[in-house]
Amino acid sequence: MKKNNKLLKIPFRGRILISIVSLVLGFILAYSYSVSVENEEKKSTTSASFQEQEKYREDLIEQKERNKELTEEINEKQLEIREFEQSFINSEESVEELVKEAEKLRLLIGDIPSQGKGIAVSLEDGAYNPSQENPNDYIVHESHVFKVINELKISGAEAISINGQRLRANSFIRCTGPVITVDGKTFPAPFTIEAVGDPSVLLASVNLGGGVVDQLTSDNIIVTVEEKGKIVMPALRDDKN
């Protein structure tokens, strides 16, 4: 028995070596675990970011496809309308009047180009003394612009633009200080409103006593009205600017 106990005895240097090996193995295992956890976190973060990007990409593709479908549907409807109108060109006068009326409506909504004689109405802020007067009482506001537009429409204008931007049937117009925003596009002052139509009728309408020009002048707005020999307005869908 004594002899066996001596054989199992490990030298001091051997114990040191075993301790070092154990320490190194422990460090390697700990480092491997740390790297594994870090990689998993990176994979998780990357996966979440990738999924989010994929969702946005899918949403964008879906919206593009929807826009394409709507555009094709609009083109098909417009083609059907034109074919329907064309089929009645040589029919009774009442039908021809309906076709003409449809053409006028398409001019108003900007579906087809418009050009011809008309008038231009320019609106500018009035002069004022900032230290003594309220500047808002001398600035062109949306209400002033809408007064001119509504009067021109009532007077038979077939197409209207502001600083060259043709108006839609549901155009958004907003005045902010020295600029005006029309359907998301911003233009500097002065604000020039052009209208295609019979100049004599349009001029008489805006210059009527107590009418638009007189109302704007009383609001300290500088108004300039002139007749135009030719005004050209492209169709809204062809306007890339």
C-alpha positions in Angstrom: 0.0 0.0 0.0 2.7 2.4 0.8 4.4 1.8 -2.5 1.2 2.6 -4.4 0.7 5.9 -2.5 4.1 7.0 -3.6 3.3 6.3 -7.2 0.2 8.5 -7.1 2.1 11.4 -5.6 2.4 14.3 -8.2 5.5 16.4 -8.2 5.2 20.1 -7.4 6.3 21.2 -10.9 3.6 18.9 -12.3 0.9 20.6 -10.2 2.0 24.0 -11.4 1.8 22.9 -15.0 -1.7 21.4 -14.5 -2.8 24.7 -12.9 -1.4 26.8 -15.8 -3.1 24.5 -18.3 -6.4 24.7 -16.4 -6.1 28.5 -16.3 -5.5 28.7 -20.0 -8.4 26.4 -20.8 -10.7 28.4 -18.6 -9.6 31.7 -20.3 -10.2 30.1 -23.7 -13.6 28.9 -22.7 -14.6 32.3 -21.2 -13.4 34.1 -24.3 -15.2 31.7 -26.6 -18.4 32.2 -24.8 -18.0 36.0 -24.9 -17.4 36.0 -28.6 -20.4 33.6 -29.2 -22.7 35.9 -27.2 -21.4 39.0 -29.1 -21.9 37.3 -32.4 -25.5 36.3 -31.5 -26.3 39.9 -30.5 -24.8 41.2 -33.8 -26.8 38.6 -35.7 -30.0 39.6 -33.8 -29.4 43.3 -34.5 -28.6 42.7 -38.1 -31.6 40.5 -38.6 -33.9 43.1 -37.0 -32.5 45.9 -39.2 -32.7 43.6 -42.3 -36.3 42.8 -41.5 -37.2 46.5 -41.1 -35.5 47.4 -44.4 -37.3 44.5 -46.1 -40.6 45.8 -44.8 -39.9 49.3 -46.1 -38.8 47.8 -49.4 -42.0 45.7 -49.7 -44.2 48.7 -48.7 -42.4 50.8 -51.4 -42.9 48.2 -54.0 -46.5 47.8 -53.1 -47.1 51.6 -53.3 -45.4 51.7 -56.7 -47.5 48.9 -58.0 -50.6 50.6 -56.7 -49.6 53.9 -58.3 -49.0 52.1 -61.6 -52.4 50.4 -61.4 -54.1 53.8 -60.6 -52.3 55.5 -63.5 -53.3 52.7 -65.9 -56.9 52.9 -64.7 -56.9 56.7 -65.2 -55.5 56.3 -68.7 -58.1 53.7 -69.5 -60.9 55.9 -68.3 -59.6 58.9 -70.2 -59.4 56.7 -73.4 -62.9 55.5 -72.8 -64.2 59.1 -72.4 -62.4 60.3 -75.5 -63.7 57.3 -77.5 -67.2 58.0 -76.2 -67.0 61.7 -77.2 -65.6 60.9 -80.6 -68.5 58.5 -81.3 -70.9 61.4 -81.0 -69.0 64.1 -82.9 -71.3 63.8 -85.9 -74.5 63.3 -84.0 -77.3 65.7 -82.9 -76.4 69.3 -81.9 -77.4 68.6 -78.2 -74.8 65.8 -78.0 -72.2 68.1 -79.6 -72.9 70.6 -76.9 -72.3 68.0 -74.3 -69.0 67.2 -75.9 -68.0 70.8 -75.9 -69.1 71.1 -72.2 -66.9 68.1 -71.4 -64.0 69.7 -73.2 -64.5 72.8 -71.1 -64.5 70.7 -67.9 -61.3 69.0 -69.0 -59.7 72.4 -69.5 -60.7 73.5 -66.0 -59.2 70.4 -64.4 -56.1 70.8 -66.5 -56.4 67.5 -68.3 -55.6 69.1 -71.7 -53.4 72.1 -72.7 -54.9 75.6 -72.9 -53.8 78.6 -74.8 -55.3 81.8 -76.0 -56.0 85.4 -75.0 -56.6 86.4 -71.4 -55.5 88.7 -68.6 -52.9 88.8 -65.9 -53.5 90.1 -62.4 -50.5 90.8 -60.2 -50.7 91.2 -56.5 -47.9 92.9 -54.4 -47.6 93.8 -50.7 -48.5 97.4 -50.0 -45.9 99.9 -48.6 -46.0 100.4 -44.8 -44.0 101.8 -41.9 -43.1 98.8 -39.7 -42.7 101.0 -36.6 -46.2 102.5 -36.9 -48.4 100.0 -38.7 -49.3 96.3 -38.6 -47.5 94.7 -41.5 -50.2 92.0 -41.8 -52.6 94.7 -43.0 -50.3 95.3 -46.0 -49.4 91.7 -47.0 -51.0 89.5 -49.7 -52.9 86.7 -48.0 -54.6 83.5 -49.4 -58.0 85.3 -49.1 -56.8 87.9 -51.6 -55.6 85.3 -54.1 -58.8 83.3 -53.8 -60.9 86.4 -54.4 -59.2 86.9 -57.8 -59.3 83.2 -58.7 -63.0 82.8 -57.9 -63.9 86.0 -59.8 -62.0 84.7 -62.9 -63.7 81.3 -62.7 -67.1 82.9 -62.4 -66.3 85.1 -65.4 -65.6 82.0 -67.6 -61.8 81.6 -67.4 -61.0 78.2 -68.9 -57.6 77.9 -67.3 -55.8 79.7 -64.4 -52.2 79.8 -63.2 -50.2 81.4 -60.4 -46.7 82.4 -61.3 -46.8 79.9 -64.1 -48.1 77.0 -62.0 -51.4 75.9 -63.5 -54.2 75.3 -61.0 -56.0 72.0 -60.5 -59.6 71.6 -59.5 -58.5 71.0 -55.9 -55.2 73.0 -55.8 -53.7 73.8 -52.4 -52.6 77.5 -52.1 -50.9 79.1 -49.2 -49.2 82.5 -48.7 -46.3 82.8 -46.3 -44.7 86.2 -46.1 -43.1 87.0 -49.4 -43.7 83.6 -51.0 -46.7 81.6 -52.2 -47.0 77.8 -52.2 -49.1 76.2 -55.0 -49.5 72.4 -54.8 -46.2 72.0 -53.0 -44.2 74.4 -55.2 -43.0 77.7 -53.8 -42.8 81.0 -55.8 -41.6 84.5 -54.8 -43.6 87.7 -54.8 -45.1 89.4 -56.7 -47.9 86.8 -57.3 -49.1 86.9 -60.9 -52.4 85.2 -61.7 -53.0 84.5 -65.4 -56.3 83.4 -66.9 -57.2 82.2 -70.4 -60.5 83.5 -71.6 -62.3 86.4 -73.2 -60.2 89.4 -72.1 -63.1 91.9 -72.4 -65.3 89.8 -70.1 -62.5 89.1 -67.6 -61.3 92.7 -67.4 -64.8 94.0 -66.9 -65.4 91.4 -64.2 -62.3 92.2 -62.0 -62.6 96.0 -62.6 -66.2 96.2 -61.7 -67.0 99.0 -59.2 -66.8 97.6 -55.7 -65.4 94.3 -57.2 -62.2 92.4 -56.7 -59.7 95.2 -57.6 -61.5 97.8 -55.4 -61.6 95.3 -52.5 -57.9 94.4 -52.7 -57.0 98.1 -53.0 -58.9 98.9 -49.9 -56.9 96.1 -48.2 -53.7 98.0 -49.1 -52.7 95.5 -51.8 -51.0 96.8 -55.0 -53.0 95.4 -57.9 -52.0 95.5 -61.6 -54.3 94.2 -64.3 -53.3 93.8 -68.0 -54.6 92.1 -71.1 -52.5 89.4 -72.6 -52.4 88.6 -76.3 -51.4 84.9 -75.8 -51.2 82.7 -72.7 -49.9 79.1 -72.9 -50.6 76.6 -70.2 -49.5 72.9 -70.6 -51.6 70.0 -69.4 -50.9 69.3 -65.7 -49.9 65.7 -66.4 -47.3 66.9 -69.0 -45.9 69.6 -66.6 -42.6 68.1 -65.3 -41.4 71.3 -63.6 
